[in-house]
Amino acid sequence: MQHKTLTAVRKPVVVGLAAAVALVGAFSLGRVQAQDEAFRLDTPTLLYVQIKPDKTADYEAVIAKLRQALQKTEDAALRQAARGWKIYKSDAAANGNTLYVHIVDPPAANADYRIMQILYDAFPEERTALYEQYRDAFVGQSAVELSLVANLGQ
């Protein structure tokens, strides 16, 4: 597979993405959520997750467990959530941290998108280890809810 870089576009996009993450991070999630309250999404959403650069393997191991949990769940809402949930790793740093972008489109009605809760339900015997692995890697997250302006394919 050939990889092409659009130099003229890439740098402004990377800088713009990093600036957007910094701005969004300053505002947090926009809606305060209690730790035991479900995290539901009504619109397509971007979740920006900052991970310590030396802990990316740990975070990706947690994401691999998340994938396993979603593949084995009997919860129909979570199975639907998995179909519209993609996670990308950015080349751009965010405040010196590695940036992961979760794209949820379309969101699943009634799905609880709390990563740790999904993991706890699927792997109760690994609860402490998964929590510590995630906690030690995690720096912060922010979310941006999106509204469709145009569907260029239709």
C-alpha atoms as an extended CHARMM CRD file, in Angstrom:
* protein
*
       154  EXT
         1         1  MET       CA              0.0000000000        0.0000000000        0.0000000000  PROA      1               0.0000000000
         2         2  GLN       CA              1.3940000000        3.3610000000       -1.0040000000  PROA      2               0.0000000000
         3         3  HSD       CA              1.2240000000        6.1970000000        1.5180000000  PROA      3               0.0000000000
         4         4  LYS       CA              0.9220000000        9.7000000000        0.1240000000  PROA      4               0.0000000000
         5         5  THR       CA              1.5380000000       12.8300000000        2.1380000000  PROA      5               0.0000000000
         6         6  LEU       CA             -0.0400000000       16.1110000000        1.1510000000  PROA      6               0.0000000000
         7         7  THR       CA              2.5480000000       18.4060000000        2.6640000000  PROA      7               0.0000000000
         8         8  ALA       CA              0.7090000000       21.6270000000        1.8660000000  PROA      8               0.0000000000
         9         9  VAL       CA             -2.4030000000       20.4270000000        3.6750000000  PROA      9               0.0000000000
        10        10  ARG       CA             -0.9720000000       18.1860000000        6.3930000000  PROA      10              0.0000000000
        11        11  LYS       CA              0.7880000000       20.7770000000        8.5590000000  PROA      11              0.0000000000
        12        12  PRO       CA             -2.1790000000       23.1670000000        8.8690000000  PROA      12              0.0000000000
        13        13  VAL       CA             -4.4860000000       20.2340000000        9.5630000000  PROA      13              0.0000000000
        14        14  VAL       CA             -2.1710000000       18.8390000000       12.2480000000  PROA      14              0.0000000000
        15        15  VAL       CA             -1.7650000000       22.2620000000       13.8560000000  PROA      15              0.0000000000
        16        16  GLY       CA             -5.5180000000       22.8660000000       13.6080000000  PROA      16              0.0000000000
        17        17  LEU       CA             -6.2780000000       19.4890000000       15.1640000000  PROA      17              0.0000000000
        18        18  ALA       CA             -3.8620000000       20.0890000000       18.0240000000  PROA      18              0.0000000000
        19        19  ALA       CA             -5.3580000000       23.5470000000       18.6220000000  PROA      19              0.0000000000
        20        20  ALA       CA             -8.8820000000       22.1210000000       18.5490000000  PROA      20              0.0000000000
        21        21  VAL       CA             -7.9310000000       19.4800000000       21.0940000000  PROA      21              0.0000000000
        22        22  ALA       CA             -6.3850000000       22.1000000000       23.3650000000  PROA      22              0.0000000000
        23        23  LEU       CA             -9.4790000000       24.2990000000       23.1070000000  PROA      23              0.0000000000
        24        24  VAL       CA            -11.9270000000       21.4700000000       23.5550000000  PROA      24              0.0000000000
        25        25  GLY       CA             -9.8840000000       20.1140000000       26.4480000000  PROA      25              0.0000000000
        26        26  ALA       CA            -10.2300000000       23.4530000000       28.1750000000  PROA      26              0.0000000000
        27        27  PHE       CA            -14.0110000000       23.1080000000       28.0630000000  PROA      27              0.0000000000
        28        28  SER       CA            -14.0300000000       19.4040000000       29.0650000000  PROA      28              0.0000000000
        29        29  LEU       CA            -17.0930000000       17.4390000000       27.9980000000  PROA      29              0.0000000000
        30        30  GLY       CA            -19.5260000000       20.3270000000       27.9130000000  PROA      30              0.0000000000
        31        31  ARG       CA            -21.9220000000       18.3700000000       30.0680000000  PROA      31              0.0000000000
        32        32  VAL       CA            -20.7750000000       17.2200000000       33.4690000000  PROA      32              0.0000000000
        33        33  GLN       CA            -21.2930000000       13.5340000000       34.0530000000  PROA      33              0.0000000000
        34        34  ALA       CA            -21.2670000000       11.6800000000       37.3300000000  PROA      34              0.0000000000
        35        35  GLN       CA            -18.9250000000        8.6930000000       37.4110000000  PROA      35              0.0000000000
        36        36  ASP       CA            -21.7790000000        6.2270000000       37.8520000000  PROA      36              0.0000000000
        37        37  GLU       CA            -24.0260000000        7.9020000000       35.2750000000  PROA      37              0.0000000000
        38        38  ALA       CA            -24.2920000000        6.3650000000       31.7990000000  PROA      38              0.0000000000
        39        39  PHE       CA            -22.4730000000        8.1520000000       28.9750000000  PROA      39              0.0000000000
        40        40  ARG       CA            -24.9670000000        8.1700000000       26.1150000000  PROA      40              0.0000000000
        41        41  LEU       CA            -24.5580000000        9.8280000000       22.7410000000  PROA      41              0.0000000000
        42        42  ASP       CA            -27.3950000000       11.2570000000       20.6580000000  PROA      42              0.0000000000
        43        43  THR       CA            -25.3990000000       12.6650000000       17.7460000000  PROA      43              0.0000000000
        44        44  PRO       CA            -22.2190000000       11.6880000000       15.9100000000  PROA      44              0.0000000000
        45        45  THR       CA            -19.3710000000       12.4820000000       18.2780000000  PROA      45              0.0000000000
        46        46  LEU       CA            -15.5950000000       12.8120000000       18.2850000000  PROA      46              0.0000000000
        47        47  LEU       CA            -13.8830000000       11.8450000000       21.5220000000  PROA      47              0.0000000000
        48        48  TYR       CA            -10.3250000000       13.1230000000       21.8770000000  PROA      48              0.0000000000
        49        49  VAL       CA             -8.3200000000       11.0130000000       24.3240000000  PROA      49              0.0000000000
        50        50  GLN       CA             -4.8430000000       12.0920000000       25.3920000000  PROA      50              0.0000000000
        51        51  ILE       CA             -2.5060000000        9.2720000000       26.4490000000  PROA      51              0.0000000000
        52        52  LYS       CA              0.9940000000        9.5040000000       27.9220000000  PROA      52              0.0000000000
        53        53  PRO       CA              3.4260000000        8.8460000000       25.0400000000  PROA      53              0.0000000000
        54        54  ASP       CA              5.2450000000        6.0800000000       26.9230000000  PROA      54              0.0000000000
        55        55  LYS       CA              1.9280000000        4.3410000000       27.7330000000  PROA      55              0.0000000000
        56        56  THR       CA              0.4230000000        3.9380000000       24.2580000000  PROA      56              0.0000000000
        57        57  ALA       CA              0.9690000000        0.1570000000       24.2890000000  PROA      57              0.0000000000
        58        58  ASP       CA             -0.9440000000       -0.0440000000       27.5760000000  PROA      58              0.0000000000
        59        59  TYR       CA             -3.8060000000        2.0460000000       26.2040000000  PROA      59              0.0000000000
        60        60  GLU       CA             -3.9470000000       -0.0220000000       23.0300000000  PROA      60              0.0000000000
        61        61  ALA       CA             -4.0500000000       -3.1820000000       25.1730000000  PROA      61              0.0000000000
        62        62  VAL       CA             -7.0670000000       -1.7420000000       27.0020000000  PROA      62              0.0000000000
        63        63  ILE       CA             -8.6860000000       -0.9390000000       23.6340000000  PROA      63              0.0000000000
        64        64  ALA       CA             -8.0270000000       -4.5350000000       22.5190000000  PROA      64              0.0000000000
        65        65  LYS       CA             -9.8720000000       -5.7280000000       25.6440000000  PROA      65              0.0000000000
        66        66  LEU       CA            -12.6780000000       -3.2740000000       24.8340000000  PROA      66              0.0000000000
        67        67  ARG       CA            -12.9650000000       -4.8530000000       21.3890000000  PROA      67              0.0000000000
        68        68  GLN       CA            -13.1490000000       -8.3170000000       22.9720000000  PROA      68              0.0000000000
        69        69  ALA       CA            -15.8190000000       -7.1180000000       25.3990000000  PROA      69              0.0000000000
        70        70  LEU       CA            -17.9210000000       -5.6400000000       22.6050000000  PROA      70              0.0000000000
        71        71  GLN       CA            -17.5500000000       -8.7770000000       20.4910000000  PROA      71              0.0000000000
        72        72  LYS       CA            -18.7660000000      -11.0520000000       23.2860000000  PROA      72              0.0000000000
        73        73  THR       CA            -21.4870000000       -8.8540000000       24.7840000000  PROA      73              0.0000000000
        74        74  GLU       CA            -25.1030000000       -9.9210000000       24.6950000000  PROA      74              0.0000000000
        75        75  ASP       CA            -26.2260000000       -6.3010000000       25.1030000000  PROA      75              0.0000000000
        76        76  ALA       CA            -27.8240000000       -5.3480000000       21.7640000000  PROA      76              0.0000000000
        77        77  ALA       CA            -27.1690000000       -1.6280000000       22.3040000000  PROA      77              0.0000000000
        78        78  LEU       CA            -23.4420000000       -2.2650000000       22.8280000000  PROA      78              0.0000000000
        79        79  ARG       CA            -23.2580000000       -4.5220000000       19.7610000000  PROA      79              0.0000000000
        80        80  GLN       CA            -24.8230000000       -1.6920000000       17.7600000000  PROA      80              0.0000000000
        81        81  ALA       CA            -22.4330000000        0.8150000000       19.3720000000  PROA      81              0.0000000000
        82        82  ALA       CA            -19.4430000000       -1.2500000000       18.2470000000  PROA      82              0.0000000000
        83        83  ARG       CA            -20.5700000000       -1.0610000000       14.6060000000  PROA      83              0.0000000000
        84        84  GLY       CA            -20.3580000000        2.7420000000       14.6220000000  PROA      84              0.0000000000
        85        85  TRP       CA            -17.3070000000        3.1770000000       16.9010000000  PROA      85              0.0000000000
        86        86  LYS       CA            -13.8460000000        3.5800000000       15.3720000000  PROA      86              0.0000000000
        87        87  ILE       CA            -10.6370000000        4.6010000000       17.1170000000  PROA      87              0.0000000000
        88        88  TYR       CA             -7.7510000000        6.3160000000       15.3500000000  PROA      88              0.0000000000
        89        89  LYS       CA             -4.2810000000        7.2690000000       16.5450000000  PROA      89              0.0000000000
        90        90  SER       CA             -3.1840000000       10.7230000000       15.4240000000  PROA      90              0.0000000000
        91        91  ASP       CA              0.2620000000       11.6710000000       14.1740000000  PROA      91              0.0000000000
        92        92  ALA       CA             -0.2330000000       15.0190000000       15.9120000000  PROA      92              0.0000000000
        93        93  ALA       CA              0.7650000000       15.3790000000       19.5460000000  PROA      93              0.0000000000
        94        94  ALA       CA             -1.6460000000       17.0510000000       21.9460000000  PROA      94              0.0000000000
        95        95  ASN       CA              0.2000000000       18.9460000000       24.6550000000  PROA      95              0.0000000000
        96        96  GLY       CA              3.0650000000       16.4490000000       24.3400000000  PROA      96              0.0000000000
        97        97  ASN       CA              0.7290000000       13.4710000000       24.6460000000  PROA      97              0.0000000000
        98        98  THR       CA             -0.3900000000       10.9090000000       22.0930000000  PROA      98              0.0000000000
        99        99  LEU       CA             -3.8380000000       11.6650000000       20.7300000000  PROA      99              0.0000000000
       100       100  TYR       CA             -6.4590000000        9.0200000000       19.9960000000  PROA      100             0.0000000000
       101       101  VAL       CA             -9.6670000000       10.0370000000       18.2660000000  PROA      101             0.0000000000
       102       102  HSD       CA            -12.7900000000        7.9510000000       18.8110000000  PROA      102             0.0000000000
       103       103  ILE       CA            -15.3430000000        8.5070000000       16.0700000000  PROA      103             0.0000000000
       104       104  VAL       CA            -18.8590000000        7.4290000000       16.9730000000  PROA      104             0.0000000000
       105       105  ASP       CA            -21.1320000000        7.6040000000       13.9360000000  PROA      105             0.0000000000
       106       106  PRO       CA            -23.8610000000        6.6470000000       14.1200000000  PROA      106             0.0000000000
       107       107  PRO       CA            -24.2820000000        6.4960000000       17.8820000000  PROA      107             0.0000000000
       108       108  ALA       CA            -26.3460000000        3.6170000000       19.2270000000  PROA      108             0.0000000000
       109       109  ALA       CA            -29.5360000000        4.5080000000       21.0570000000  PROA      109             0.0000000000
       110       110  ASN       CA            -29.3930000000        3.5150000000       24.7300000000  PROA      110             0.0000000000
       111       111  ALA       CA            -25.7510000000        2.4000000000       24.6020000000  PROA      111             0.0000000000
       112       112  ASP       CA            -23.5470000000        3.3270000000       27.5470000000  PROA      112             0.0000000000
       113       113  TYR       CA            -20.1800000000        4.3580000000       26.0790000000  PROA      113             0.0000000000
       114       114  ARG       CA            -18.2330000000        4.2950000000       29.3780000000  PROA      114             0.0000000000
       115       115  ILE       CA            -15.1730000000        2.2660000000       28.4180000000  PROA      115             0.0000000000
       116       116  MET       CA            -14.3310000000        1.1550000000       31.9240000000  PROA      116             0.0000000000
       117       117  GLN       CA            -17.9030000000        0.0650000000       32.6810000000  PROA      117             0.0000000000
       118       118  ILE       CA            -17.9630000000       -2.0440000000       29.5130000000  PROA      118             0.0000000000
       119       119  LEU       CA            -14.6730000000       -3.6400000000       30.5870000000  PROA      119             0.0000000000
       120       120  TYR       CA            -15.7990000000       -4.1930000000       34.1830000000  PROA      120             0.0000000000
       121       121  ASP       CA            -18.9700000000       -5.9240000000       33.0130000000  PROA      121             0.0000000000
       122       122  ALA       CA            -17.0780000000       -8.1640000000       30.5780000000  PROA      122             0.0000000000
       123       123  PHE       CA            -14.0320000000       -8.9210000000       32.7210000000  PROA      123             0.0000000000
       124       124  PRO       CA            -14.9570000000       -8.5330000000       36.4030000000  PROA      124             0.0000000000
       125       125  GLU       CA            -11.9440000000      -10.5700000000       37.5410000000  PROA      125             0.0000000000
       126       126  GLU       CA             -9.5980000000       -8.1280000000       35.7470000000  PROA      126             0.0000000000
       127       127  ARG       CA            -11.2940000000       -4.9800000000       37.0450000000  PROA      127             0.0000000000
       128       128  THR       CA             -8.3960000000       -3.6830000000       39.1520000000  PROA      128             0.0000000000
       129       129  ALA       CA             -5.6830000000       -4.4660000000       36.6030000000  PROA      129             0.0000000000
       130       130  LEU       CA             -7.6390000000       -2.8630000000       33.7400000000  PROA      130             0.0000000000
       131       131  TYR       CA             -8.4070000000        0.2150000000       35.8170000000  PROA      131             0.0000000000
       132       132  GLU       CA             -4.7590000000        0.6830000000       36.8060000000  PROA      132             0.0000000000
       133       133  GLN       CA             -3.5510000000        0.1700000000       33.2390000000  PROA      133             0.0000000000
       134       134  TYR       CA             -6.0360000000        2.7360000000       31.9060000000  PROA      134             0.0000000000
       135       135  ARG       CA             -5.4870000000        5.1960000000       34.7630000000  PROA      135             0.0000000000
       136       136  ASP       CA             -1.7140000000        5.1290000000       34.3740000000  PROA      136             0.0000000000
       137       137  ALA       CA             -1.9450000000        5.8550000000       30.6420000000  PROA      137             0.0000000000
       138       138  PHE       CA             -4.7910000000        8.3760000000       30.6530000000  PROA      138             0.0000000000
       139       139  VAL       CA             -4.1910000000       12.1430000000       30.6290000000  PROA      139             0.0000000000
       140       140  GLY       CA             -7.5960000000       13.5370000000       29.6580000000  PROA      140             0.0000000000
       141       141  GLN       CA            -10.4380000000       13.4900000000       27.2060000000  PROA      141             0.0000000000
       142       142  SER       CA            -12.9050000000       15.8170000000       25.6050000000  PROA      142             0.0000000000
       143       143  ALA       CA            -15.8460000000       15.3440000000       23.2800000000  PROA      143             0.0000000000
       144       144  VAL       CA            -17.2890000000       17.2530000000       20.3620000000  PROA      144             0.0000000000
       145       145  GLU       CA            -20.8400000000       16.5180000000       19.2850000000  PROA      145             0.0000000000
       146       146  LEU       CA            -21.4090000000       16.9900000000       15.5610000000  PROA      146             0.0000000000
       147       147  SER       CA            -24.3030000000       18.1790000000       13.4140000000  PROA      147             0.0000000000
       148       148  LEU       CA            -24.4430000000       17.1720000000        9.7550000000  PROA      148             0.0000000000
       149       149  VAL       CA            -24.0290000000       20.0900000000        7.3830000000  PROA      149             0.0000000000
       150       150  ALA       CA            -23.8720000000       18.1670000000        4.1010000000  PROA      150             0.0000000000
       151       151  ASN       CA            -23.7220000000       14.5490000000        2.9340000000  PROA      151             0.0000000000
       152       152  LEU       CA            -21.6130000000       14.8380000000       -0.1950000000  PROA      152             0.0000000000
       153       153  GLY       CA            -22.3400000000       11.2760000000       -1.2760000000  PROA      153             0.0000000000
       154       154  GLN       CA            -26.0490000000       11.9450000000       -1.7730000000  PROA      154             0.0000000000
